[in-house]
Amino acid sequence: MKKLAIFLIFVSLLSSLFAITVSEKIGIVILPAKIGNGWNMDEADFLISILEQKALELGRFRVFSRNDLDMIVKERNLGDLGIVEQTFEAGKILGARYAILLTLTELTSNYEKNGYTASLRLSLKLYDLKTGELLASTPFAKETYTEEETPQKAINSILMSTAEDMWLSLREYFKLEAYVSKIEGNKIYLAGLDPKIAKNGFIFKLETSTGEIGYAEVIGIDRNNNLVIAKFKYGAMPSVYDPAIEYPVSSMFGGISAGLYAGKIALGFVGWQNNLYVESGIVLSSFAGYIPGYVTLGGNFDLIEVGQLTETIYGGLQILAIYDTETTSENSFLPIFGINLGTRIKYEFEPKSGIFVSVGASALFPDSFSQSIYDILFGMDTTSFLQIGAGYFMSF
């Protein structure tokens, strides 16, 4: 499916100060607590099945399904209890330690222009099945615009996207815990947890005896000694027996930038996830309410990493077009296609945020008429130029 607009996401993590440390698999159940307006059980089941799959992929959970709970409810005659009470009783019998309940309050899909805007609201609540205590609550609100043929496809799209957000919340709720077993150069070996549940790329936050902080990234497993191998990134180098706690970081990063495009001042948004790259911006040169804007879609690849500095090369297809700022229409005209290649150097304050500088070369391929219009209206008289930007980024 093709997503044309940048989606808006707001996730309020009320549980940011709460985490259960995990060193081996623990049992959980995931169930809907309430179905609100706009939802039906099929959609709730779809979302929960995705979340169960994400939980299993993390490798740190034994996930008990609704079928497992329904069987216990029937066998023990628990049908007269409410959904929460059923979950507590059946979950404890199955051996689950924690329950995650979804309160689903809103799901809508409205037609707009050539696609649908879907929005949802829900909350994720974590309970201790031994005590019945509510340990954490995370509300989610999300809105996306997609070019879909039907409202149901737009709904499915936002459900899939929301499951990714909740996957990160699972990692925030249940953080891996380990300790430093030995250090060899920039390799840090972690013990005290099942190595199979520490995935490559996961970040651990290391705290020294003096309270200083360092970060390390999982790169493999020492199967002979049953240890996790992590590469030291930056910060304070730990000592043996110093604690290591998982530091969940989303793979999606985005930021704002200011710079030059074809010699003109430009403001933009940049984002990347794994090897995908997108940038969009406007050139601050207008005529009668019209302004040039550009979009680049492509890929990026980390070239070298030294401490808090990372150099990345990127490139992709670029489209320059004219937009009318005096209307609400997103339609553009006189598109010019081209390519953009460059390098980006980022400096991380910590693994979730930092600043960056990018320098790229753009080459556009306009026809003579389009080129003359851009030259006359906006003073953009070149088709090959440097594109320079600097800004702030963070994970989402």
RODREN-729451 format. One line per 3 residues: their letters; for each residue x, y, z of N, C-alpha, C. Coordinates in steps of 0.02 Angstrom, whole numbers. Atoms other than C-alpha are relative to their C-alpha. Layout:
N
a = X/Y/Z/X/Y/Z/X/Y/Z | ...
//
This chain:
396
mkk = 43/-58/0/0/0/0/45/61/0 | -40/-60/9/59/177/-34/-23/54/48 | 16/-53/-47/65/306/102/29/65/-27
lai = -22/-61/30/73/481/31/12/56/50 | -8/-55/-49/60/589/186/38/-24/60 | -34/16/-62/166/595/340/-51/-11/54
fli = 51/13/-50/67/513/478/16/36/66 | -5/-33/-65/34/596/644/-10/-53/54 | 6/47/-55/65/494/799/14/34/66
fvs = -12/-26/-67/48/539/980/-6/-59/48 | 1/54/-48/95/410/1110/23/27/67 | -16/-26/-67/90/461/1292/19/-58/45
lls = -24/56/-39/196/342/1396/-2/18/74 | 5/-14/-71/130/362/1571/42/-48/41 | -38/51/-35/230/208/1616/75/9/-8
slf = -70/-9/17/398/285/1569/46/-12/60 | -41/10/-59/459/273/1749/-7/-71/28 | 14/67/-25/400/92/1768/28/-51/-48
ait = -23/55/42/481/-66/1704/9/-62/43 | -13/65/-31/486/-250/1749/63/-27/-32 | -62/27/28/661/-320/1728/-8/-74/-13
vse = 10/69/24/669/-485/1634/67/-31/-15 | -61/37/17/807/-614/1624/-16/-67/-32 | 23/61/33/705/-763/1561/-73/8/-19
kig = 68/-6/24/536/-797/1481/-50/2/58 | 54/-4/-49/382/-746/1580/-67/-7/-36 | 66/12/30/199/-789/1551/-44/62/1
ivi = 46/-57/3/76/-656/1492/-63/-21/-39 | 61/6/39/-102/-646/1425/-17/69/-27 | 19/-63/31/-166/-512/1306/-72/-5/-21
lpa = 72/5/13/-353/-478/1299/-31/70/-6 | 37/-64/0/-478/-339/1259/-38/8/65 | 38/-13/-61/-550/-258/1415/-67/31/-15
kig = 61/-36/16/-681/-153/1329/0/17/-74 | 8/-18/70/-747/-122/1154/-41/64/-4 | 34/-64/2/-793/59/1120/-33/12/-68
ngw = 35/-18/61/-883/151/980/46/-8/-61 | -37/7/62/-827/108/805/38/-65/-7 | -36/63/2/-744/-56/852/-50/-58/-4
nmd = 35/63/-8/-804/-232/832/51/-52/20 | -45/50/-27/-730/-393/900/49/-25/-52 | -46/22/52/-655/-442/731/62/45/-2
ead = -56/-46/2/-548/-285/731/41/-4/64 | -37/8/-63/-503/-306/915/41/-64/-1 | -37/63/5/-454/-487/885/59/6/-48
fli = -54/-9/49/-351/-435/733/59/36/33 | -52/-37/-33/-254/-308/835/35/-42/53 | -29/40/-53/-228/-427/980/43/-57/-29
sil = -39/53/31/-169/-567/865/68/26/-25 | -63/-30/22/-38/-449/792/45/13/60 | -39/-15/-60/16/-396/966/28/-64/31
eqk = -25/65/-24/30/-579/1020/59/-23/-42 | -55/19/44/139/-611/868/63/40/16 | -57/-43/-17/251/-463/912/31/-22/66
ale = -25/22/-65/264/-525/1091/41/-64/-8 | -37/62/11/318/-697/1030/66/13/-35 | -61/-16/36/446/-620/912/54/27/47
lgr = -49/-25/-47/528/-534/1060/36/-56/37 | -33/57/-29/565/-705/1132/3/-1/76 | -4/-3/-73/545/-651/1314/-65/-19/35
frv = 66/15/-28/364/-707/1337/-23/-71/-18 | 43/57/15/260/-864/1350/-70/29/-4 | 64/-33/11/98/-799/1275/-56/-51/2
fsr = 59/43/-5/-65/-883/1327/-56/33/-39 | 51/-28/45/-202/-859/1198/-68/3/34 | 69/-3/-25/-386/-819/1223/-30/-70/2
ndl = 26/68/-1/-425/-1000/1179/21/-37/64 | -24/30/-62/-318/-1055/1326/-42/23/59 | 39/-28/-56/-413/-939/1443/-72/-24/-3
dmi = 70/22/7/-584/-987/1372/-8/-71/26 | 3/69/-23/-545/-1169/1407/-2/-4/76 | -1/-2/-73/-504/-1131/1589/-65/28/28
vke = 63/-30/-23/-659/-1021/1607/-56/-51/-1 | 52/51/4/-769/-1164/1549/11/-56/50 | -15/55/-46/-680/-1297/1651/-13/18/73
rnl = 6/-22/-70/-685/-1195/1812/-64/39/14 | 64/-35/-8/-858/-1117/1784/10/73/23 | -14/-70/-16/-792/-939/1786/-39/49/-43
gdl = 36/-41/48/-917/-875/1659/-39/58/30 | 39/-54/-31/-1011/-767/1785/44/60/19 | -45/-55/-18/-857/-660/1817/8/48/-58
giv = -15/-48/52/-815/-502/1720/64/-18/-36 | -58/17/41/-679/-502/1587/65/7/38 | -61/-9/-39/-547/-434/1706/8/-55/51
eqt = -3/52/-51/-590/-557/1844/15/-68/-32 | -14/62/36/-593/-701/1718/74/-4/-18 | -70/-1/20/-422/-649/1656/46/-14/59
fea = -41/11/-59/-349/-643/1831/-1/-74/21 | 6/69/-25/-416/-813/1884/28/-51/-50 | -23/48/51/-386/-906/1720/74/8/-13
gki = -71/-12/13/-217/-824/1693/44/-31/54 | -39/29/-55/-154/-877/1864/0/-76/-5 | 3/73/7/-213/-1055/1833/46/-24/-55
lga = -43/18/56/-121/-1060/1666/74/8/17 | -69/-14/-17/38/-994/1746/26/66/-25 | -20/-67/21/38/-818/1675/12/44/61
rya = -15/-46/-56/114/-684/1787/-31/68/-11 | 26/-67/14/51/-528/1698/-54/-3/-54 | 53/-6/50/-101/-476/1597/4/70/-32
ill = 3/-63/36/-108/-342/1463/-70/6/-29 | 69/-10/22/-284/-274/1433/-4/62/-44 | 11/-56/47/-333/-164/1286/-69/29/12
tlt = 64/-36/-1/-469/-35/1311/-5/37/-66 | 5/-26/68/-524/6/1133/-58/50/-2 | 51/-52/-8/-618/171/1128/-23/32/-65
elt = 20/-35/61/-619/239/951/38/-27/-60 | -31/18/64/-586/185/772/-44/26/-56 | 39/-29/54/-644/286/622/42/3/-63
sny = -33/-8/65/-603/300/437/-44/44/-43 | 38/-48/39/-660/450/335/35/14/-67 | -28/-13/67/-639/481/149/22/73/-6
ekn = -26/-66/14/-530/629/102/39/-2/-65 | -32/-5/65/-483/669/-77/9/-69/-30 | -12/64/34/-399/513/-149/14/-57/48
gyt = -14/53/-48/-387/412/10/-42/7/62 | 38/0/-63/-444/387/188/46/21/58 | -33/-17/-63/-394/464/354/-30/-44/54
asl = 22/45/-54/-403/333/491/28/26/66 | -22/-21/-67/-393/375/676/-23/-50/52 | 19/45/-54/-397/275/835/24/26/67
rls = -21/-12/-69/-384/290/1023/-9/-64/39 | 4/59/-43/-347/150/1144/49/9/58 | -48/-1/-56/-257/116/1306/23/-72/13
lkl = -31/64/-17/-142/-24/1358/12/0/75 | -8/3/-73/-149/-78/1541/34/-65/20 | -39/58/-24/-29/-195/1629/-18/-15/72
ydl = 20/22/-67/-88/-295/1780/47/-55/25 | -34/55/-34/5/-406/1903/-54/-50/20 | 53/49/-13/-100/-565/1909/4/-28/71
ktg = -5/25/-69/-34/-612/2081/-35/46/49 | 28/-48/-48/-92/-454/2167/-61/36/-27 | 55/-38/30/-219/-383/2044/15/74/-9
ell = -19/-70/3/-123/-219/2047/9/24/-72 | -13/-33/64/-126/-102/1897/70/30/3 | -70/-20/-3/59/-77/1861/15/59/-46
ast = -15/-53/49/56/38/1709/-59/8/-47 | 52/-14/50/-60/120/1584/29/46/-53 | -26/-40/55/-15/188/1413/-56/15/-49
pfa = 50/-18/50/-141/284/1306/33/11/-68 | -23/-10/68/-120/288/1117/-52/40/-39 | 43/-35/47/-192/412/992/38/6/-65
ket = -36/1/63/-149/398/809/-46/17/-58 | 38/-18/60/-204/466/641/46/-8/-60 | -39/10/61/-143/414/468/-43/14/-61
yte = 33/-8/65/-187/460/290/33/-49/-49 | -25/47/48/-169/324/159/-43/0/-63 | 37/8/63/-217/301/-22/-25/-72/-3
eet = 29/67/0/-329/150/1/-67/0/-37 | 61/5/39/-476/86/-100/-62/-2/44 | 58/7/-45/-590/51/49/18/24/70
pqk = -14/-21/-69/-608/116/227/26/-57/43 | -24/57/-40/-578/-60/295/75/-10/-9 | -72/6/11/-405/-65/214/37/54/38
ain = -31/-54/-39/-366/103/294/2/-18/74 | 3/22/-70/-422/32/462/53/-54/14 | -50/52/-9/-314/-123/440/70/29/2
sil = -66/-32/2/-167/-11/398/18/33/66 | -15/-34/-64/-181/92/557/6/-50/57 | -7/52/-51/-205/-66/661/70/-30/-2
mst = -67/28/7/-43/-138/592/53/49/27 | -48/-50/-23/49/25/625/-2/8/76 | 7/-7/-72/-19/38/802/31/-59/37
aed = -31/59/-31/38/-139/840/75/9/6 | -71/-13/-4/216/-84/801/16/46/60 | -10/-45/-56/199/57/928/-7/-37/67
mwl = 11/37/-62/133/-62/1060/55/-52/11 | -57/45/-6/276/-182/1023/56/35/38 | -51/-37/-37/394/-46/1083/-20/9/72
slr = 24/-7/-69/285/-21/1237/11/-65/39 | -15/64/-33/304/-207/1277/73/-1/23 | -71/-2/-19/492/-180/1278/11/50/57
eyf = -6/-48/-55/469/-28/1391/-26/-31/65 | 28/32/-59/360/-130/1510/47/-53/28 | -39/59/-20/474/-283/1514/71/8/-27
kle = -68/-13/23/656/-229/1501/47/-57/20 | -49/51/-14/796/-356/1489/51/26/51 | -48/-18/-53/915/-356/1637/59/-49/-3
ayv = -60/41/1/1094/-420/1639/54/34/42 | -57/-33/-31/1265/-382/1712/62/-15/-42 | -62/8/38/1439/-362/1639/40/-58/28
ski = -38/59/-21/1530/-528/1646/75/8/-14 | -70/-14/17/1691/-480/1556/3/51/-56 | -11/-51/51/1764/-347/1442/63/-16/-38
egn = -58/11/43/1880/-375/1294/1/55/-53 | -2/-57/47/1925/-214/1204/-65/38/2 | 65/-34/2/1762/-136/1145/-58/-49/2
kiy = 52/51/-7/1667/-300/1169/-17/-9/74 | 24/9/-69/1562/-316/1326/-43/-63/2 | 37/63/-6/1498/-488/1377/-48/5/59
lag = 53/-7/-50/1333/-489/1471/-24/-69/23 | 25/62/-29/1275/-627/1588/-62/16/42 | 57/-9/-44/1124/-656/1699/-67/-2/-36
ldp = 63/6/37/994/-678/1561/9/-53/-54 | 0/49/54/946/-804/1428/23/37/-64 | -26/-37/58/1053/-749/1277/-48/0/-59
kia = 45/4/58/916/-803/1155/-51/56/-1 | 51/-52/-1/801/-662/1211/29/70/-11 | -33/-64/15/929/-524/1176/15/1/-75
kng = -6/-1/73/911/-485/990/56/47/-22 | -50/-44/29/1048/-410/882/-30/69/-13 | 23/-69/9/1033/-221/878/-31/30/62
fif = 27/-27/-62/956/-205/1051/55/40/37 | -46/-42/-36/1036/-68/1156/-7/-13/75 | 0/5/-73/1086/-90/1339/31/63/30
kle = -26/-57/-38/1112/53/1460/42/-27/58 | -47/25/-50/1263/22/1572/11/54/53 | -11/-48/-54/1280/105/1741/59/-21/43
tst = -60/15/-38/1448/114/1828/-13/10/75 | 7/-6/-72/1477/110/2015/-1/73/22 | 1/-72/-17/1499/300/2011/-61/35/-29
gei = 61/-30/27/1332/327/1924/5/25/-71 | -8/-21/70/1402/364/1751/-35/-50/-46 | 40/41/46/1310/297/1599/38/-13/-65
gya = -26/18/66/1369/205/1444/-52/-41/-37 | 48/38/42/1281/115/1301/38/-52/-40 | -29/54/40/1315/-49/1212/-55/-31/-43
evi = 48/29/47/1231/-134/1063/15/-74/-9 | -8/73/7/1201/-322/1052/20/-17/-71 | -24/21/67/1298/-401/908/2/-76/-7
gid = -2/73/8/1290/-588/947/-3/-36/67 | 3/44/-59/1297/-733/1069/64/-41/4 | -55/46/-14/1444/-825/1147/-32/-65/24
rnn = 36/61/-16/1365/-997/1141/39/-45/48 | -40/43/-44/1511/-1083/1229/-8/19/73 | 5/-24/-69/1491/-975/1384/-70/26/18
nlv = 70/-21/-11/1305/-934/1365/-4/74/20 | -3/-72/-13/1339/-746/1359/-25/39/-60 | 18/-47/53/1272/-600/1259/61/43/-16
iak = -56/-42/20/1404/-507/1158/-27/67/-23 | 22/-67/18/1380/-319/1146/61/43/-18 | -53/-47/21/1483/-184/1059/-9/65/38
fky = 4/-63/-36/1523/-34/1168/-8/58/-49 | 14/-56/45/1452/123/1087/35/64/23 | -30/-61/-27/1497/273/1194/-23/10/71
gam = 16/-13/-70/1485/347/1367/54/-27/46 | -47/25/-49/1568/279/1523/10/-75/-9 | -15/72/5/1656/111/1506/-15/-34/67
psv = 19/33/-63/1583/-10/1634/56/-44/26 | -44/50/-30/1672/-130/1749/-38/-66/6 | 31/65/-11/1639/-314/1780/-50/5/58
ydp = 56/2/-48/1475/-341/1876/-43/63/0 | 45/-58/5/1404/-171/1830/-65/-21/-34 | 65/20/28/1217/-183/1789/-10/26/-71
aie = 17/-19/68/1151/-175/1611/-76/-10/-9 | 72/2/9/968/-133/1576/-16/19/-73 | 20/-15/69/886/-136/1404/-24/72/-6
ypv = 20/-68/15/861/36/1327/-37/0/-66 | 37/9/63/720/15/1200/2/63/-44 | -3/-55/49/742/123/1044/-38/-22/-62
ssm = 36/15/62/622/128/897/48/3/-59 | -40/-2/61/695/95/725/-18/59/-45 | 23/-57/40/601/248/660/26/65/30
fgg = -27/-64/-21/690/416/670/-26/55/-46 | 22/-57/40/633/587/612/25/64/30 | -25/-63/-26/685/766/627/-18/58/-46
isa = 11/-61/39/674/944/565/68/28/-20 | -64/-26/25/808/1032/464/-9/67/-34 | -3/-63/37/856/1199/389/64/-1/-41
gly = -60/1/42/977/1225/246/-10/36/-65 | 2/-30/66/1000/1267/64/-22/-50/-52 | 22/40/56/913/1198/-89/4/44/-62
agk = -11/-40/62/971/1262/-260/19/72/17 | -21/-66/-20/1050/1409/-170/-50/39/40 | 53/-33/-37/888/1454/-80/-7/-31/69
ial = 12/26/-67/848/1437/105/-60/-48/-2 | 52/51/-1/742/1282/137/-11/-27/70 | 18/33/-63/652/1204/285/-30/-68/-17
gfv = 25/66/18/613/1019/290/-7/-48/59 | 6/57/-46/573/857/378/38/-58/-31 | -37/58/23/684/704/366/-16/-59/44
gwq = 14/60/-39/651/526/421/35/-60/-30 | -29/62/24/731/356/409/-18/-57/47 | 15/61/-38/692/179/465/36/-57/-34
nnl = -43/52/28/817/39/441/36/28/-61 | -35/-25/59/876/66/261/-44/45/-44 | 45/-44/38/729/175/203/10/72/21
yve = -14/-71/-12/746/364/188/-52/43/-35 | 47/-47/31/623/506/156/16/70/25 | -9/-70/-18/641/694/154/-50/42/-38
sgi = 45/-47/34/517/832/114/13/69/28 | -13/-68/-23/534/1019/122/-28/52/-47 | 21/-56/41/490/1189/54/58/48/-9
vls = -51/-51/15/601/1319/-28/-30/68/15 | 27/-65/-21/578/1492/48/10/53/-54 | -1/-48/55/555/1581/-117/-69/-4/-32
sfa = 70/4/23/373/1622/-158/-16/53/-52 | 25/-48/50/277/1710/-295/-76/-5/0 | 73/-3/1/94/1763/-276/-32/-58/37
gyi = 28/54/-39/64/1631/-144/21/-70/-21 | -25/65/22/151/1491/-239/71/-10/26 | -65/15/-29/302/1404/-167/24/-69/-24
pgy = -25/65/21/417/1262/-224/8/-47/60 | -11/51/-51/422/1101/-123/30/-62/-31 | -34/59/26/522/942/-140/-10/-60/46
vtl = 5/63/-37/511/760/-87/53/-47/-28 | -49/50/20/650/630/-90/-17/-66/33 | 13/67/-25/616/444/-71/57/-45/-22
ggn = -56/44/19/758/318/-65/23/-42/58 | -28/42/-52/874/224/49/61/32/31 | -62/-22/-31/1019/252/168/36/-58/31
fdl = -43/54/-25/1163/149/234/54/30/45 | -52/-24/-46/1274/177/386/69/-22/-24 | -66/14/28/1453/190/324/51/-14/55
iev = -49/7/-54/1554/212/483/-29/29/64 | 24/-23/-65/1519/233/668/59/5/47 | -54/-12/-48/1643/309/791/-29/36/60
gql = 28/-31/-59/1579/341/965/-71/25/-13 | 66/-30/9/1431/460/957/-12/26/-71 | 4/-23/69/1465/502/774/-14/-58/-47
tet = 15/49/52/1391/404/628/-4/35/-67 | 5/-26/68/1417/438/443/-44/-47/-41 | 48/38/40/1276/381/328/-1/27/-71
iyg = 11/-22/68/1262/385/140/-73/-14/-18 | 70/7/19/1090/409/63/-10/21/-72 | 16/-19/69/1008/430/-105/-69/-23/-19
glq = 67/20/22/845/419/-198/-25/45/-55 | 34/-40/51/724/492/-322/-30/62/32 | 24/-64/-27/674/673/-299/-51/31/-47
ila = 51/-36/38/521/771/-355/-4/72/26 | 9/-70/-17/514/961/-357/-65/23/-34 | 64/-22/28/342/1040/-382/-20/66/32
iyd = 24/-65/-24/245/1202/-353/-66/-11/37 | 59/6/-42/113/1217/-216/-31/69/12 | 36/-61/-14/-20/1349/-184/-11/6/76
tet = 5/-8/-73/-4/1411/-4/-64/35/22 | 61/-37/-18/-167/1510/-10/-62/-44/-1 | 56/47/-3/-278/1355/-22/20/-59/44
tse = -14/60/-40/-294/1197/80/16/-61/-43 | -13/55/46/-266/1090/-74/73/-22/4 | -67/27/1/-115/976/-73/23/-15/-71
nsf = -18/13/69/-114/966/-262/59/44/-21 | -59/-36/25/45/1020/-351/-1/-1/-76 | -5/0/73/91/1061/-529/72/15/-21
lpi = -66/-5/29/243/1072/-644/52/-42/38 | -49/42/-34/331/923/-563/63/-10/-43 | -65/14/32/515/899/-605/31/-59/38
fgi = -29/59/-30/597/731/-574/76/4/-1 | -73/0/-3/777/704/-523/25/-52/49 | -32/46/-47/898/611/-410/38/41/52
nlg = -36/-33/-54/982/655/-246/45/-51/34 | -49/43/-34/1139/578/-169/38/42/50 | -36/-39/-49/1228/630/-12/25/-40/59
tri = -24/31/-61/1305/595/156/-26/40/60 | 26/-31/-60/1239/631/330/44/-21/59 | -37/13/-62/1340/645/490/-44/18/58
kye = 42/-13/-58/1242/628/650/40/-8/64 | -30/3/-67/1295/656/830/-55/-16/49 | 51/21/-47/1195/563/961/13/28/69
fep = -4/-18/-71/1162/644/1129/-6/-63/42 | 10/68/-26/1101/469/1176/-35/-38/-57 | 24/38/58/1031/328/1066/-67/23/-29
ksg = 65/-20/25/860/411/1048/-1/69/-32 | 3/-68/26/909/588/994/69/27/-15 | -63/-32/16/1043/700/923/-9/53/-53
ifv = 0/-50/54/1089/825/787/34/-30/-61 | -30/26/61/1141/799/607/16/57/-49 | -16/-43/56/1220/885/458/2/-43/-62
svg = 0/38/62/1190/826/280/23/43/-58 | -23/-34/60/1273/873/116/-13/-48/-58 | 18/42/57/1203/806/-47/4/38/-66
asa = 1/-28/67/1202/834/-233/-65/-20/-34 | 62/13/35/1039/849/-329/7/16/-74 | 2/-12/72/1014/836/-516/-72/-8/-24
lfp = 69/0/25/845/882/-592/0/-3/-76 | 4/9/72/787/843/-768/-65/31/-27 | 62/-33/23/657/974/-819/-1/9/-76
dsf = 3/-23/70/593/1016/-991/13/75/-1 | -20/-71/5/635/1190/-1055/-54/46/27 | 54/-43/-24/463/1262/-1013/-1/2/77
sqs = 0/2/-73/465/1202/-831/60/36/29 | -60/-33/-25/643/1262/-807/-7/75/-2 | 8/-72/6/599/1436/-869/-49/27/52
iyd = 49/-21/-51/448/1447/-751/33/5/69 | -34/-1/-65/553/1402/-598/51/56/3 | -49/-53/2/686/1525/-653/-34/68/8
ilf = 34/-65/0/565/1670/-682/-34/13/67 | 39/-11/-60/455/1644/-529/41/-3/65 | -35/12/-63/579/1584/-398/75/10/-3
gmd = -72/-11/6/752/1623/-465/41/-64/4 | -35/65/-1/796/1438/-473/23/-15/-71 | -25/3/69/906/1441/-628/50/-56/-11
tts = -47/54/7/1008/1284/-600/-35/-67/9 | 29/67/-5/969/1099/-619/46/-49/36 | -47/41/-38/1124/1030/-531/29/43/56
flq = -19/-44/-55/1165/1095/-358/11/-41/64 | -9/29/-66/1216/1058/-179/-64/10/41 | 56/-4/-47/1080/1021/-51/28/-11/69
iga = -32/1/-66/1137/1060/126/-52/9/54 | 48/-6/-55/1043/1038/289/31/-16/67 | -21/16/-68/1066/1032/477/-62/2/44
gyf = 60/1/-42/942/990/613/5/-47/59 | 7/42/-60/883/889/762/-42/-61/-17 | 39/60/12/821/709/759/-14/-36/66
msf = 17/42/-57/738/588/880/-36/-62/-24 | 36/62/17/663/414/881/-74/8/16 | 72/-3/-10/474/388/871/-26/-69/17
//
